Amino acid sequence: MQSPSPVQVVSRRTVNPPPRPRERIPLTTWDLSLLSADYIQKGLLFAPPPFPTARLVDHLEASLADALAAYYPVAGRLATDQHRDGGGCSVSVDCAGQGVEILQAVAAGVGIANVIPPDADVPRVVRSFFPLDDAVNYDGHHRPLFAVQVTELADAVFLAFAYNHALSDGTAFWDFIAAWAETARAMLGRSAIRRALPPPVFVRWSPDGGAAAAAPVVLPYADLAGLIARPTQPPPPQRERMLHFTAESLEALKDRARQELLAAGDAAGAAGVTKFQAMCSLLWRCFVSARRVSPEQEVVFRASANNRARLWPPLPAAYFGNAIGAVSTEPVRASELLAERGHGWGAAAVGRAVAAHDDAGIRARAAAWAAEPGLSAFRLFDPNGMFVSSSPRFDMYGCDFGWGKPLAARSGKANKYDGKVSLFPGREGGGSIDAEVVLAPEHMAAVELDDELWAAVSPDVLPAREG
């Protein structure tokens, strides 16, 4: 029997954008494929502001309403329209200002040390900070597309965001959070002049018309509700750890991969290897080893990739929708990856997968989806593989709402399974990366004995408070 949560919600309020003409924004290929996926759940831990929590919530409400003037679809709801002439249906964002939610909560007896303990699993209490915990994106028909829970801790404040992934990907989500934070700083007089953030681009891309085609994608289904893949039982046990890679450690991993590739005669692979590829190779090989995969079993590495700059013509950087695709390495036998080919080959394999994710490949996948549309494609669990999402390029630590940069970034329980890795920027910047690793308990126990991994990982350190 689970013990009661120490987190108690004490208030809830709806925030609406300024009035504007009602409009519909149709969802397209990449948006629709995520209707069965969980909401994005990301959160930021802050030192307490120099004013009471009640005033903090008022401040966040006022600045959020202002930010929603530009990001008004966030305050909408999903809507499904039936197409009687040709059959089927389409889904759009109904931008009628229905509102987002702010919840205020208190976590009695919970402090920074309970949220980010050094050199330990991410505590389960962190998951209690996130609203809309059981929602999948399809639920945006009747639930808010965005909610934030402001949880007062003994010595900190945690802002937990729940955001409908069918509305946009992580790039656009963090653009929205950054715009909100910029507005909040300005309202407290911390930013005399707001940065010239590019306005979000809401026109959706389609493989036929590029970013100029706003016609709804008609799905060949009369009813979508029965096609939504929801969990039918509790997830299996999981452990989560945050692995910190300094810029120096990543450079050493990259150099090691480069030297191995040069020794193997792969000069092109050596010239193109990156820190990201080297880190992914290390984790991939570590996971395969920890799972004790059969030597003859084929394994693959997968990761989400931003399609914006890979398309031709490219999408605007401020494209506000989903523009992500999954890249995958070629299958390789576990014994080859671990022993016969090694770290350098793994890094180059990741590089080849990323390079192959080009305009032609993206369009071919979009066309294949359109020919046979599925609504649960995002559930990419592979018992022998790994999947990397999120990005260290997201400016999470730049989200200062008026009283200082975050102390840490964490996530909720959404979209997690054995072998899932989410990447965060390291708080100190400079190219450092935090990798949130989710594994079955027995696999995490084996990972903790992997000397090669821990030689590259730096110990967790509690962040110092800024004066």
Secondary structure as the mmCIF struct_conf table of DSSP 4:
data_model
#
loop_
_struct_conf.conf_type_id
_struct_conf.id
_struct_conf.beg_label_comp_id
_struct_conf.beg_label_asym_id
_struct_conf.beg_label_seq_id
_struct_conf.end_label_comp_id
_struct_conf.end_label_asym_id
_struct_conf.end_label_seq_id
HELX_LH_PP_P HELX_LH_PP_P1 GLN A 2 SER A 5
BEND BEND1 PRO A 6 PRO A 6
STRN STRN1 VAL A 7 VAL A 15
HELX_LH_PP_P HELX_LH_PP_P2 PRO A 17 PRO A 19
STRN STRN2 GLU A 23 PRO A 26
HELX_RH_AL_P HELX_RH_AL_P1 THR A 29 LEU A 32
TURN_TY1_P TURN_TY1_P1 SER A 33 SER A 36
BEND BEND2 ALA A 37 ALA A 37
STRN STRN3 ASP A 38 ASP A 38
HELX_LH_PP_P HELX_LH_PP_P3 TYR A 39 TYR A 39
STRN STRN4 ILE A 40 PHE A 46
HELX_LH_PP_P HELX_LH_PP_P4 ALA A 47 PRO A 49
BEND BEND3 PRO A 50 PHE A 51
HELX_RH_AL_P HELX_RH_AL_P2 THR A 53 ALA A 67
TURN_TY1_P TURN_TY1_P2 LEU A 68 ALA A 70
BEND BEND4 TYR A 71 TYR A 71
HELX_RH_3T_P HELX_RH_3T_P1 TYR A 72 ALA A 75
BEND BEND5 GLY A 76 GLY A 76
STRN STRN5 ARG A 77 GLN A 82
TURN_TY1_P TURN_TY1_P3 ARG A 84 GLY A 86
STRN STRN6 CYS A 89 CYS A 95
BEND BEND6 ALA A 96 ALA A 96
STRN STRN7 VAL A 100 ALA A 107
TURN_TY1_P TURN_TY1_P4 ALA A 108 GLY A 109
HELX_RH_AL_P HELX_RH_AL_P3 ILE A 112 VAL A 115
BEND BEND7 ILE A 116 ILE A 116
TURN_TY1_P TURN_TY1_P5 PRO A 118 ASP A 119
BEND BEND8 ALA A 120 ALA A 120
HELX_LH_PP_P HELX_LH_PP_P5 ASP A 121 PRO A 123
HELX_RH_3T_P HELX_RH_3T_P2 ARG A 124 PHE A 129
BEND BEND9 PRO A 131 LEU A 132
TURN_TY1_P TURN_TY1_P6 ASP A 133 ASP A 134
STRN STRN8 VAL A 136 VAL A 136
HELX_RH_3T_P HELX_RH_3T_P3 ASN A 137 HIS A 141
TURN_TY1_P TURN_TY1_P7 HIS A 142 HIS A 142
BEND BEND10 ARG A 143 ARG A 143
BEND BEND11 LEU A 145 LEU A 145
STRN STRN9 PHE A 146 GLU A 152
BEND BEND12 ALA A 154 ASP A 155
STRN STRN10 VAL A 157 TYR A 163
TURN_TY1_P TURN_TY1_P8 HIS A 165 LEU A 167
HELX_RH_AL_P HELX_RH_AL_P4 GLY A 170 MET A 187
TURN_TY1_P TURN_TY1_P9 LEU A 188 GLY A 189
BEND BEND13 ARG A 190 ARG A 190
BEND BEND14 ALA A 192 ILE A 193
HELX_LH_PP_P HELX_LH_PP_P6 LEU A 197 PRO A 200
STRN STRN11 VAL A 201 VAL A 201
HELX_LH_PP_P HELX_LH_PP_P7 VAL A 203 TRP A 205
STRN STRN12 SER A 206 SER A 206
TURN_TY1_P TURN_TY1_P10 PRO A 207 GLY A 209
STRN STRN13 GLY A 210 GLY A 210
TURN_TY1_P TURN_TY1_P11 ALA A 211 ALA A 212
HELX_LH_PP_P HELX_LH_PP_P8 ALA A 215 VAL A 218
STRN STRN14 LEU A 219 LEU A 219
BEND BEND15 PRO A 220 PRO A 220
BEND BEND16 ALA A 222 ALA A 222
BEND BEND17 LEU A 224 LEU A 224
HELX_RH_3T_P HELX_RH_3T_P4 ALA A 225 LEU A 227
BEND BEND18 THR A 232 GLN A 233
HELX_LH_PP_P HELX_LH_PP_P9 PRO A 234 PRO A 237
STRN STRN15 ARG A 239 PHE A 245
HELX_RH_AL_P HELX_RH_AL_P5 ALA A 247 ALA A 263
TURN_TY1_P TURN_TY1_P12 ALA A 264 GLY A 265
HELX_RH_AL_P HELX_RH_AL_P6 ALA A 267 GLY A 272
HELX_RH_AL_P HELX_RH_AL_P7 LYS A 275 ALA A 290
TURN_TY1_P TURN_TY1_P13 ARG A 291 ARG A 292
TURN_TY1_P TURN_TY1_P14 PRO A 295 GLU A 296
STRN STRN16 GLU A 298 VAL A 299
STRN STRN17 PHE A 301 ASN A 306
HELX_RH_3T_P HELX_RH_3T_P5 ARG A 308 ARG A 310
BEND BEND19 LEU A 311 PRO A 313
HELX_LH_PP_P HELX_LH_PP_P10 PRO A 314 PRO A 316
TURN_TY1_P TURN_TY1_P15 ALA A 317 ALA A 318
STRN STRN18 TYR A 319 TYR A 319
BEND BEND20 GLY A 321 GLY A 321
STRN STRN19 ILE A 324 SER A 328
HELX_LH_PP_P HELX_LH_PP_P11 THR A 329 PRO A 331
STRN STRN20 VAL A 332 ARG A 333
HELX_RH_AL_P HELX_RH_AL_P8 ALA A 334 SER A 335
HELX_RH_PI_P HELX_RH_PI_P1 GLU A 336 ARG A 341
HELX_RH_AL_P HELX_RH_AL_P9 GLY A 342 ALA A 356
BEND BEND21 ASP A 358 ASP A 358
HELX_RH_AL_P HELX_RH_AL_P10 ASP A 359 ALA A 371
BEND BEND22 GLU A 372 GLU A 372
BEND BEND23 LEU A 375 LEU A 375
TURN_TY1_P TURN_TY1_P16 ALA A 377 PHE A 378
TURN_TY1_P TURN_TY1_P17 PRO A 383 ASN A 384
STRN STRN21 MET A 386 SER A 390
TURN_TY1_P TURN_TY1_P18 PRO A 392 ARG A 393
BEND BEND24 PHE A 394 PHE A 394
HELX_RH_3T_P HELX_RH_3T_P6 MET A 396 GLY A 398
BEND BEND25 GLY A 402 TRP A 403
BEND BEND26 LEU A 407 LEU A 407
STRN STRN22 ALA A 408 SER A 411
BEND BEND27 LYS A 413 LYS A 413
TURN_TY1_P TURN_TY1_P19 ALA A 414 ASN A 415
TURN_TY1_P TURN_TY1_P20 ASP A 418 GLY A 419
STRN STRN23 LYS A 420 PRO A 425
TURN_TY1_P TURN_TY1_P21 ARG A 427 GLU A 428
TURN_TY1_P TURN_TY1_P22 GLY A 430 GLY A 431
STRN STRN24 ILE A 433 LEU A 439
HELX_RH_AL_P HELX_RH_AL_P11 PRO A 441 VAL A 447
TURN_TY1_P TURN_TY1_P23 GLU A 448 LEU A 449
HELX_RH_AL_P HELX_RH_AL_P12 ASP A 451 TRP A 454
TURN_TY1_P TURN_TY1_P24 ALA A 455 ALA A 456
HELX_LH_PP_P HELX_LH_PP_P12 VAL A 457 VAL A 457
STRN STRN25 SER A 458 SER A 458
HELX_LH_PP_P HELX_LH_PP_P13 PRO A 459 ASP A 460
HELX_LH_PP_P HELX_LH_PP_P14 LEU A 462 GLU A 466
#
